[in-house]
Amino acid sequence: MATPAAPLTCPKPMKATSNGVFQGDDPLDYALPLAIVQICLVLVLTRVLAYLLRPLRQPRVVAEIIGGILLGPSALGRSEKYLHTIFPPKSLTVLDTLANFGLLFFLFLVGLELDPKSLRRTGKKALCIAIAGISVPFVLGIGTSFALRATISQGVNQGPFLVFMGVALSITAFPVLARILAELKLLTTDVGRMAMSAAAVNDVAAWILLALAIALSGNGSSPFISLWVLLSGAGFVLLCILIGPPIFTWMAKRCSDGEHVDEIYVCGTLAAVLAAGFVTDSIGIHALFGAFVLGVLVPKEGPFAGALVEKVEDLVSGLFLPLYFVSSGLKTNVATIQGAQSWGLLALVIFTSCFGKIVGTIVVSLLCKMPVQEALTLGFLMNTKGLVELIVLNIGKDRGVLNDQTFAIMVLMALFTTFITTPIVISIYRPAKLAVTKYKHRTIERKDTSKQVRILSCFYSTRNIPTLINLIEVSRGTAKKEGLRVYAMHLMELSERSSAILMVHKVKRNGLPFWNKGEVSDSNQVVVAFETFEHLSKVSIRPTTAISPMNSMHEDIITSAENKRVAMIILPFHKHQRLDGHFETTRTDLRHVNRKVLQQAPCSVGILVDRGLGGASHVPASNVNFTITILFFGGHDDREALAYGIRMAEHPGITLVVVRFAVDPALAGGSVKLKMSQNSSPEVQPEDEVVISRLKESISTDGSIKYEERTVKDATELIEATKSYNKCNLFLVGRMPEGQVVASLNKNSECPELGPIGNLLTSSDISTTASLLVVQQYRSQLSQDALNSLEDGETSDGNESN
């Protein structure tokens, strides 16, 4: 007689919090402490992997996919003890809920960053490329699905499986592509703009196809159920289009630039996102679809969108989103891919995915008469996969359309195609090298001073703009001649945040070197400031935006300077002045940008130490009454500073004071206490004398220039003499002055990029409200002292505030 089977017992549901280890509770048996351990483990692993992959310039999504696979049954999960301790089956519901909650808001952000207006403006060429990039791999995906159903996916519902495979192979990851383009400096190239436009169209098409796939994969036996799901989804979208934009536009209009966005608008929008997710989940599409649709409808311009991104993004993309990759990784078991047949199918899927995307895009690009190199690059860029791919696969897995083996194959395909994008694009397309130009006027000092002077002025925030505009005003020379052109470059960091795509939209609108003057943006105050100044003066100003990681920001500056044939790059100092007059570091990595530019610049470089030249607003030309002091010691850099100062003296409101320092003749011979500088070679001295002679000749005809000579015995006298000129508005000095006088000041400088005199004028020894411009003249090969000072400075970060 058979013994009766033991009754099945369901595991007890996990309580939220424990009573603590001292009460005999194991925290890992409770939902909250276990979730905390899981999140911390995920964050540490994915961030370490992202750091290790940084030299390969891989987007963070690659590290997060790999991290999820490593934490799952493919690697660490092979240990049953680990899997049941850290990721027990009863905790997976909580983990999936947190992951999908984060994903819900992340898809809202992705929708927020997708501009429907830009889709309407998509050109025929980008539209053709997008259609080819979707249709060819979709058809090939359907073909591949027959091979999979005949082997490892037998018995699955044919209709949904065909659509899921087609969608999975035809997707281009818009957010991931944006980051790759920004990393590779391709955003403002023709290839970058074409890729972004095509990917945006692709993204919208992918979501429509995904909604179709989800509707078909329902459990209902009647086809009418799928039809009802589709019709209800279409009705939801139409309702949102009718109701959403007027409400969001009303909210956006009540949020003014520079003012705090009312919390009720942010909370109301986030509640609407949750409600939209509930509605689409009830319909049977997916909660993510509702969040995405609502994000697309929110106005992209103004502070309202920025406030939404700021409130949601860091928590969602930094904390919750990596959980989704782990949730995918726990479902991915690479061990299920066994035998020649499985590995052959993996190779087939990868080949089909790459072939469809790359070849389809290349063929259409060539038919649109794009160059072969650009067409090839575009093909590999459009092959980028990412988060949306994983969403498709996870929904297919949850709906029973994809089994374990097929799911693992598809995840590895997404990882491989994304991983190869950056290395291949770098190897086949290098626009920065193609754009190298040769030009003559790389310095302010020149024989023919009537030629136009071009300056690239860089700034990080609106704090620098008033001083920058007033510096441009005094640099324009005489009012009669239009001899100055300025490129004002807004340097924006490409961070790890997903909203870098919002910055991408700015670049898409303006390209290089123009901002679109017809549209209002959150940079509006910057544009208005430069436009107003341009109308009031005779200076041609071209605002531009550079978006880069800080470690490669110098490349954008140098390339732009070369392309625009500028004579000088003006960089902001990495410190700003506090109210008490002392300097405080803005960001340490800004000084590394400055040093790299000083080392590699194709022209002269000036570092602007801002103490508020002219106050907090633009000083009109008729009201300019500045005194500019040049401390002249000798050498290339000092001659460049003098040439710039003489140009400034052409402005009717400028008084230029040139002070030449020399060693007291009484200390000549062996009794000289100052060390001889290696740079004080007799060859350069005649050039200094020629420049000073010309200056003296011009003084007789130009009363705005004053010339003085000061003799000093030692560094103490030099400091005291410098103090007597602290009432001016701007100091102009060379970065590496030459001669005996400055030799004793070369030691222990806190900021070597400013040189000895620049460090003196920013130290507590000199009390002044004058701004400072430290100038380095372009030479095909910088002196060894100049290079050594920058290299030594890399390790002298010491105390960052005076």
Salt bridges, closest charged atoms under 4 A:
GLU64 OE2 - ARG60 NE 3.34
GLU80 OE1 - HIS84 ND1 3.40
ASP190 OD1 - ARG193 NH2 2.81
GLU301 OE2 - ARG509 NH1 3.28
GLU313 OE1 - ARG497 NE 2.90
ASP314 OD1 - ARG497 NE 3.13
ASP398 OD1 - LYS331 NZ 3.25
ASP404 OD1 - LYS397 NZ 2.83
GLU473 OE2 - ARG476 NE 2.77
GLU473 OE1 - HIS618 NE2 3.84
GLU473 OE2 - HIS651 NE2 2.68
GLU493 OE1 - ARG587 NH1 2.64
GLU496 OE1 - ARG60 NH1 3.84
GLU519 OE1 - ARG509 NE 3.55
ASP522 OD1 - LYS506 NZ 3.11
ASP556 OD1 - LYS185 NZ 3.24
ASP580 OD2 - ARG578 NH2 3.11
ASP580 OD1 - HIS582 ND1 3.61
GLU584 OE1 - HIS576 NE2 3.35
ASP589 OD2 - ARG587 NH2 2.60
GLU650 OE1 - LYS481 NZ 3.65
GLU687 OE1 - ARG639 NH2 2.81
ASP688 OD1 - ARG639 NH1 2.65
GLU689 OE2 - ARG660 NH2 2.88
GLU709 OE2 - LYS696 NZ 3.67
GLU720 OE2 - LYS723 NZ 3.43
GLU738 OE2 - HIS636 ND1 3.68
GLU750 OE2 - LYS575 NZ 2.74
GLU753 OE2 - HIS574 ND1 3.50
GLU753 OE2 - ARG591 NE 3.64
GLU753 OE1 - ARG595 NH2 3.22
GLU794 OE1 - HIS592 ND1 2.99
ASP797 OD1 - ARG591 NH1 3.17
ASP797 OD2 - HIS592 NE2 3.89
ASP797 OD1 - ARG595 NH1 3.87
GLU800 OE1 - HIS574 NE2 3.43
GLU800 OE2 - ARG591 NH1 2.84
